[in-house]
Amino acid sequence: MRKLIKKILPAPLRQRAVKYIERRRRDIAFRQLFDDLQELKVGMKPAAAGDRLSRLLIVAGDPITLFGSLGDDAMITATLQHARASNPDVEIDILVDGMDYADSAYQRGFVPVDIFGKPDFIKALAQQYATRKYDSVVVVGADVMDGYYHPLVSAKLLASADLAAAAGIRNVILGFSFNETPHAPLAMFYRSLHPECSLKVRDVISLERLRTFAETNAALVSDSAFSLVPSEPDEGTRSWIARKRAEGYRVMGFNLHPMLFKNADRAQTEAVIRHAAEALQFAVDARPVCWLLIPHDYRENVGDQAYLKAIAERVPASRTDRVRYLDGKWSAPVLKGVAGQLDGLVSGRMHLAIAALGKGVPAICIAYQGKFEGLYQHFGLSAADLLSPSSFLTQDGIKSALIEFIDQSDEIRENVGKRLPEILAMSKRNFQLFETFPARASVLS
């Protein structure tokens, strides 16, 4: 079909025709998935629930890279920690779309199950449930449950929990955010969810949007990553933070990444990097602070290293001991350990901000999605204080914001501390399904 279109249509019409065909194919696949799901659910008989957590299936929000986004890493690892608190020997499978990143799953003790990309996904999933006899299924909802990015992926995530509920398997979709412009056809999946399908939404704003979109039994929680147990930072980072603090400096974290500036050309990218470096140097000269530049996404093209390394390289030699780039690739628990030792954090990554806030460290976010507003609301912070990415496109746009944050960090820390116990308790509600199994040991603190 594409070859025929290429021959008979001029370029502009050809592009429109190809897009239409691709969209039509996606719509057909979307509808077929729904029909397959409903047909299978009708004939399913729920199995009796077991009294011990022996086998768990995790359905990742990114079934291709799994842990490339450290936000996904944080939520998956928190799930692992809570599951092993119930049974240290629990077998954990994880759904994947292709085996390119299977090694990372094996390294963490997971068994990858490559069925997410299958055309007959629903049938393959039902067979997997019947064969493995899972005691629970956990879907990592994150920010992909509204169909804004990939409607078919969102539908498959919903179907995974829905089918589990129909099969009598304990299940949960971990706390997710919901965009103000969801994919409209996804509503039929939400409206037809099994009554025992457990949905958790991670902020009030998202919950209100979902309720407007479709009637469900969704419950309010905070992000599951608040429950992540941190690990100790590396010795080099720990000693640098301790030394700078002993010298009388506050140590602040900083994160910036290219996804904040979609479609930026080369000149705009260079301007963003230059302005960020100038703003950090301005703050260093104006206040007794040091900056630790922290990547929180190591994926190619969308990761943080390129921006942060370029910013660090622009710092004058006389200031290099006060602006440090966190080298290496670290797991979400380690980076939460790092964030917990800071005096404040400026972050474009929501889950890095959660890592800091979860340890009582004040954070200000560079907003590129509405989900940040819900996070701020949890802590009684004003969405008006969110930093706009456009601030980095002007000469002085970010400088005053950094100084204001530094000066107000003690007050923000106090406000965060007041709300934190409630937020941590709300986060643990994501994992209530594990509480239905008797705990054999505890690895959580």
C-alpha positions as CSV (number, residue, x, y, z in Angstrom):
1,M,0.0,0.0,0.0
2,R,2.8,2.5,0.9
3,K,4.5,1.8,-2.4
4,L,1.3,2.5,-4.4
5,I,0.7,5.7,-2.5
6,K,4.3,6.8,-3.1
7,K,3.8,6.3,-6.9
8,I,0.4,8.1,-7.3
9,L,0.4,10.9,-4.7
10,P,2.5,14.1,-4.3
11,A,4.6,14.3,-1.2
12,P,2.2,16.4,1.1
13,L,-0.8,14.2,0.3
14,R,1.4,11.1,0.6
15,Q,2.4,12.0,4.1
16,R,-1.2,12.6,5.1
17,A,-2.3,9.3,3.5
18,V,0.4,7.3,5.3
19,K,-0.5,8.9,8.7
20,Y,-4.2,8.1,8.1
21,I,-3.4,4.5,7.3
22,E,-1.2,4.1,10.4
23,R,-3.8,5.7,12.6
24,R,-6.5,3.5,11.1
25,R,-4.3,0.4,11.9
26,R,-3.8,1.5,15.4
27,D,-7.6,2.1,15.9
28,I,-8.3,-1.4,14.5
29,A,-5.7,-2.9,16.9
30,F,-7.1,-0.9,19.8
31,R,-10.7,-2.1,19.1
32,Q,-9.6,-5.7,18.6
33,L,-7.8,-5.7,21.9
34,F,-10.9,-4.5,23.7
35,D,-13.1,-7.1,22.0
36,D,-10.6,-9.9,22.7
37,L,-10.5,-8.8,26.4
38,Q,-14.3,-8.8,26.8
39,E,-14.7,-12.1,25.1
40,L,-12.2,-13.8,27.3
41,K,-13.5,-12.3,30.6
42,V,-17.0,-13.6,30.0
43,G,-15.8,-17.2,30.0
44,M,-13.3,-16.9,32.9
45,K,-13.8,-18.5,36.2
46,P,-11.8,-16.9,39.1
47,A,-9.4,-19.3,40.8
48,A,-9.3,-19.5,44.6
49,A,-6.8,-17.0,46.0
50,G,-3.8,-18.4,47.8
51,D,-2.6,-17.4,51.3
52,R,1.0,-17.0,50.3
53,L,2.8,-14.7,47.9
54,S,4.8,-17.2,45.8
55,R,4.6,-15.7,42.3
56,L,4.2,-12.1,41.2
57,L,3.9,-10.5,37.8
58,I,5.0,-6.9,37.2
59,V,3.7,-5.1,34.2
60,A,6.1,-2.1,33.5
61,G,4.9,1.2,32.2
62,D,7.9,1.0,29.7
63,P,8.0,-2.7,28.7
64,I,10.9,-2.1,26.3
65,T,13.7,-0.5,28.5
66,L,12.1,-1.3,31.9
67,F,14.5,0.7,34.0
68,G,15.8,3.4,31.6
69,S,13.7,5.9,33.4
70,L,14.7,5.9,37.0
71,G,11.2,6.9,37.9
72,D,10.1,3.5,36.6
73,D,13.1,2.0,38.4
74,A,11.9,3.5,41.7
75,M,8.3,2.2,41.4
76,I,9.4,-1.3,40.3
77,T,12.0,-1.5,43.0
78,A,9.6,-0.3,45.7
79,T,7.2,-3.1,44.5
80,L,10.1,-5.6,44.7
81,Q,10.9,-4.5,48.3
82,H,7.3,-4.8,49.5
83,A,6.8,-8.2,47.8
84,R,10.0,-9.6,49.4
85,A,8.9,-8.2,52.8
86,S,6.0,-10.7,52.4
87,N,8.2,-13.5,51.0
88,P,11.9,-13.1,50.4
89,D,11.8,-16.0,48.0
90,V,8.9,-14.8,45.8
91,E,9.3,-15.5,42.1
92,I,8.9,-12.3,40.1
93,D,8.2,-12.2,36.3
94,I,8.1,-9.0,34.3
95,L,6.3,-8.4,31.0
96,V,8.6,-7.1,28.2
97,D,8.2,-6.1,24.6
98,G,11.3,-7.6,23.1
99,M,14.4,-9.0,24.8
100,D,16.8,-6.2,24.1
101,Y,16.9,-5.2,27.8
102,A,16.3,-8.6,29.2
103,D,19.7,-8.6,30.9
104,S,18.7,-5.8,33.2
105,A,15.7,-7.8,34.3
106,Y,17.8,-10.9,35.0
107,Q,20.3,-8.9,37.0
108,R,17.6,-7.8,39.4
109,G,16.2,-11.3,39.8
110,F,13.2,-10.9,37.4
111,V,12.2,-13.3,34.7
112,P,11.3,-11.5,31.5
113,V,8.1,-12.6,29.7
114,D,8.1,-11.4,26.1
115,I,4.5,-11.2,25.2
116,F,3.6,-7.5,25.4
117,G,4.1,-6.9,21.7
118,K,2.3,-10.0,20.5
119,P,-0.7,-9.4,18.2
120,D,-2.7,-11.8,20.2
121,F,-1.7,-10.2,23.5
122,I,-4.9,-11.0,25.4
123,K,-4.8,-14.7,24.6
124,A,-1.1,-14.9,25.4
125,L,-1.6,-13.1,28.7
126,A,-4.5,-15.4,29.7
127,Q,-2.3,-18.4,28.9
128,Q,0.5,-16.9,31.0
129,Y,-1.9,-16.4,34.0
130,A,-3.1,-20.0,33.7
131,T,0.3,-21.5,33.4
132,R,2.2,-19.5,36.1
133,K,-0.7,-19.2,38.5
134,Y,0.3,-15.8,39.8
135,D,-0.7,-14.8,43.3
136,S,-0.6,-11.1,42.4
137,V,-0.2,-8.8,39.4
138,V,1.2,-5.3,39.8
139,V,0.9,-2.8,36.9
140,V,3.2,0.3,37.1
141,G,0.8,3.0,36.1
142,A,3.0,6.1,36.2
143,D,2.1,8.6,33.6
144,V,1.0,6.3,30.8
145,M,-2.6,5.4,31.8
146,D,-4.4,8.2,29.9
147,G,-3.4,7.2,26.4
148,Y,-1.7,10.5,25.8
149,Y,1.6,8.9,24.7
150,H,0.6,5.5,23.4
151,P,-3.1,4.6,23.6
152,L,-2.5,0.9,22.9
153,V,0.1,0.6,25.6
154,S,-2.3,2.2,28.1
155,A,-5.0,-0.2,27.0
156,K,-2.7,-3.2,27.5
157,L,-1.8,-2.0,31.0
158,L,-5.5,-1.7,31.9
159,A,-6.2,-5.1,30.3
160,S,-3.4,-6.8,32.4
161,A,-5.0,-5.8,35.7
162,D,-8.6,-6.3,34.4
163,L,-7.8,-9.9,33.2
164,A,-6.0,-10.6,36.4
165,A,-9.1,-9.6,38.4
166,A,-11.3,-11.8,36.2
167,A,-9.0,-14.7,36.9
168,G,-9.2,-14.1,40.6
169,I,-5.7,-12.8,41.0
170,R,-5.0,-10.0,43.5
171,N,-4.0,-7.0,41.4
172,V,-3.3,-3.3,41.5
173,I,-2.4,-0.5,39.1
174,L,0.1,1.6,41.1
175,G,-0.6,5.3,41.6
176,F,-0.8,7.1,38.3
177,S,-1.4,10.6,37.0
178,F,-4.1,11.4,34.5
179,N,-3.7,14.0,31.7
180,E,-6.3,16.6,31.0
181,T,-6.5,15.4,27.4
182,P,-6.8,11.6,27.6
183,H,-7.4,9.4,24.6
184,A,-11.2,9.3,24.4
185,P,-11.7,5.7,23.3
186,L,-9.8,4.5,26.3
187,A,-12.9,5.2,28.4
188,M,-14.5,2.0,27.3
189,F,-11.6,0.0,28.9
190,Y,-12.1,1.9,32.2
191,R,-15.9,1.6,32.2
192,S,-15.7,-2.2,31.7
193,L,-13.1,-2.9,34.4
194,H,-13.8,-5.9,36.6
195,P,-15.1,-4.9,40.1
196,E,-12.0,-6.4,41.7
197,C,-9.6,-4.4,39.6
198,S,-7.8,-2.1,41.9
199,L,-6.8,1.4,40.6
200,K,-4.7,3.9,42.6
201,V,-4.4,7.5,41.5
202,R,-1.4,9.5,42.8
203,D,-3.0,13.0,43.2
204,V,-6.3,14.7,43.6
205,I,-6.2,16.5,40.3
206,S,-5.7,13.3,38.4
207,L,-8.4,11.6,40.4
208,E,-10.9,14.3,39.5
209,R,-9.9,14.1,35.8
210,L,-10.4,10.3,35.8
211,R,-13.8,10.5,37.5
212,T,-14.9,13.0,34.8
213,F,-13.5,10.6,32.1
214,A,-15.1,7.4,33.3
215,E,-16.7,5.9,36.4
216,T,-14.2,3.6,38.3
217,N,-13.4,2.5,41.8
218,A,-10.1,4.4,41.8
219,A,-8.7,5.4,45.2
220,L,-6.3,8.3,46.1
221,V,-2.7,7.5,47.1
222,S,0.6,9.2,46.8
223,D,3.3,8.0,44.4
224,S,4.5,4.5,45.1
225,A,8.1,5.7,44.8
226,F,7.7,7.5,48.2
227,S,7.9,4.0,49.6
228,L,11.2,3.2,48.0
229,V,13.9,2.2,50.6
230,P,17.1,4.2,49.7
231,S,20.6,2.8,49.5
232,E,23.8,4.5,50.6
233,P,25.4,6.9,48.1
234,D,28.9,6.2,46.8
235,E,31.8,7.1,49.0
236,G,33.0,9.9,46.7
237,T,29.7,11.7,46.7
238,R,29.2,11.2,50.4
239,S,32.6,12.6,51.3
240,W,32.2,15.6,48.9
241,I,28.8,16.5,50.5
242,A,30.2,16.2,54.0
243,R,33.3,18.2,53.1
244,K,31.4,21.1,51.5
245,R,28.9,21.2,54.4
246,A,31.9,21.3,56.9
247,E,33.2,24.2,54.9
248,G,30.0,26.1,55.6
249,Y,28.1,25.5,52.3
250,R,24.7,24.3,51.6
251,V,24.6,21.5,49.1
252,M,21.8,21.7,46.5
253,G,20.9,19.3,43.8
254,F,20.1,20.3,40.2
255,N,18.5,18.4,37.3
256,L,17.7,19.4,33.8
257,H,16.9,17.4,30.7
258,P,16.1,17.7,27.0
259,M,12.5,16.5,27.3
260,L,11.7,19.9,28.9
261,F,12.5,21.6,25.6
262,K,10.9,19.5,22.9
263,N,11.7,20.5,19.3
264,A,14.4,22.9,20.5
265,D,16.9,23.6,17.7
266,R,20.7,23.7,18.2
267,A,20.8,27.4,19.1
268,Q,18.0,27.0,21.7
269,T,19.7,24.0,23.2
270,E,23.0,25.9,23.5
271,A,21.1,28.9,25.1
272,V,19.4,26.7,27.7
273,I,22.7,25.1,28.7
274,R,24.5,28.5,28.8
275,H,21.8,30.1,30.8
276,A,21.6,27.2,33.3
277,A,25.4,27.3,33.8
278,E,25.3,31.1,34.3
279,A,22.5,30.8,36.8
280,L,24.3,28.2,38.9
281,Q,27.4,30.3,38.9
282,F,25.4,33.4,39.8
283,A,23.9,31.5,42.8
284,V,27.3,30.2,43.9
285,D,28.6,33.8,43.9
286,A,25.6,35.2,45.7
287,R,25.0,32.5,48.3
288,P,27.2,30.0,50.2
289,V,25.9,27.0,48.2
290,C,27.3,24.2,46.1
291,W,25.5,22.3,43.3
292,L,25.4,18.6,42.6
293,L,24.2,17.9,39.0
294,I,22.2,14.7,39.2
295,P,21.0,12.7,36.1
296,H,17.8,10.7,36.7
297,D,17.4,9.2,33.3
298,Y,20.1,7.4,31.4
299,R,18.3,6.6,28.2
300,E,19.7,7.7,24.8
301,N,18.3,10.9,23.3
302,V,15.9,11.7,26.2
303,G,18.4,11.2,29.1
304,D,19.9,13.9,31.3
305,Q,23.6,13.4,31.0
306,A,24.2,15.4,27.8
307,Y,22.6,18.6,29.3
308,L,24.1,18.2,32.7
309,K,27.6,17.4,31.5
310,A,27.6,20.4,29.2
311,I,26.5,22.6,32.0
312,A,29.3,21.3,34.3
313,E,31.8,21.9,31.5
314,R,30.8,25.6,31.3
315,V,31.6,26.2,35.0
316,P,34.9,28.2,35.4
317,A,37.8,26.4,36.9
318,S,37.7,28.5,40.0
319,R,34.2,27.1,40.8
320,T,34.5,23.4,39.8
321,D,34.7,22.3,43.5
322,R,31.3,24.0,44.1
323,V,29.5,22.6,41.0
324,R,29.9,18.8,40.7
325,Y,28.5,16.4,38.2
326,L,27.4,13.0,39.6
327,D,29.2,10.7,37.3
328,G,28.3,7.1,36.7
329,K,25.0,5.3,36.3
330,W,23.2,4.8,39.6
331,S,20.0,3.0,40.6
332,A,16.9,4.7,41.9
333,P,17.6,3.6,45.5
334,V,21.1,5.1,45.4
335,L,19.9,8.3,44.0
336,K,17.3,8.6,46.7
337,G,20.1,8.1,49.2
338,V,21.9,11.0,47.5
339,A,18.8,13.2,47.4
340,G,18.3,12.6,51.1
341,Q,21.6,14.2,52.0
342,L,20.9,17.4,50.1
343,D,19.8,20.7,51.5
344,G,17.5,21.3,48.5
345,L,16.8,20.2,45.0
346,V,15.8,21.9,41.7
347,S,14.5,19.1,39.4
348,G,13.0,18.6,36.0
349,R,12.4,14.9,36.9
350,M,9.4,14.3,39.1
351,H,10.7,11.1,40.6
352,L,14.0,12.8,41.6
353,A,11.9,15.4,43.3
354,I,9.9,12.6,45.0
355,A,13.2,11.0,46.2
356,A,14.1,14.3,47.9
357,L,10.7,15.2,49.2
358,G,10.3,11.6,50.6
359,K,13.4,12.3,52.8
360,G,12.1,15.7,53.9
361,V,14.4,17.7,51.5
362,P,12.8,20.8,50.0
363,A,12.4,20.6,46.2
364,I,11.3,22.9,43.4
365,C,10.2,21.4,40.1
366,I,10.7,22.5,36.5
367,A,7.3,21.7,35.1
368,Y,6.6,20.2,31.7
369,Q,3.4,18.2,32.6
370,G,0.4,18.7,34.8
371,K,1.4,15.8,37.0
372,F,3.8,18.1,38.9
373,E,0.8,20.2,40.1
374,G,-0.7,17.2,41.8
375,L,2.6,16.4,43.6
376,Y,2.8,20.0,44.8
377,Q,-0.8,19.8,46.1
378,H,0.1,16.8,48.3
379,F,2.6,19.1,50.2
380,G,0.4,22.2,50.2
381,L,2.8,23.9,47.9
382,S,1.6,26.4,45.3
383,A,1.7,25.4,41.6
384,A,2.6,29.1,40.9
385,D,6.1,28.3,42.3
386,L,6.7,25.7,39.6
387,L,9.5,26.8,37.3
388,S,8.7,27.1,33.6
389,P,11.1,25.6,31.1
390,S,10.8,28.8,29.2
391,S,12.7,30.5,32.1
392,F,15.9,28.9,30.7
393,L,15.5,30.6,27.3
394,T,16.2,34.1,28.7
395,Q,19.3,35.6,30.1
396,D,18.1,36.2,33.7
397,G,15.0,34.0,33.8
398,I,16.3,31.4,36.2
399,K,18.7,33.3,38.3
400,S,16.2,35.0,40.6
401,A,14.2,31.8,41.0
402,L,17.3,29.9,42.2
403,I,18.1,32.6,44.8
404,E,14.5,32.7,46.0
405,F,14.5,29.0,46.4
406,I,17.7,28.9,48.3
407,D,16.5,31.7,50.7
408,Q,13.1,30.0,51.3
409,S,14.4,26.4,51.5
410,D,14.2,26.3,55.3
411,E,10.6,27.3,55.3
412,I,9.8,24.8,52.5
413,R,11.6,22.1,54.5
414,E,9.4,22.8,57.5
415,N,6.2,22.7,55.4
416,V,7.3,19.4,53.7
417,G,8.1,17.9,57.1
418,K,4.6,18.6,58.4
419,R,2.9,16.8,55.5
420,L,5.5,14.0,55.0
421,P,4.1,11.4,57.5
422,E,0.7,11.5,55.8
423,I,2.2,11.3,52.3
424,L,4.3,8.3,53.2
425,A,1.2,6.5,54.7
426,M,-0.7,7.2,51.5
427,S,2.2,5.8,49.4
428,K,2.1,2.5,51.3
429,R,-1.6,2.1,50.3
430,N,-0.3,1.2,46.8
431,F,0.9,-2.1,48.3
432,Q,-2.1,-3.1,50.4
433,L,-2.5,-6.2,48.3
434,F,0.7,-7.6,49.8
435,E,-0.7,-7.1,53.3
436,T,-3.3,-9.8,52.5
437,F,-0.4,-12.3,52.6
438,P,1.2,-13.2,55.9
439,A,4.7,-11.6,56.1
440,R,7.6,-13.9,56.6
441,A,10.3,-11.3,57.0
442,S,10.7,-7.5,56.7
443,V,13.2,-5.7,54.6
444,L,11.5,-2.3,54.9
445,S,12.3,0.5,57.3
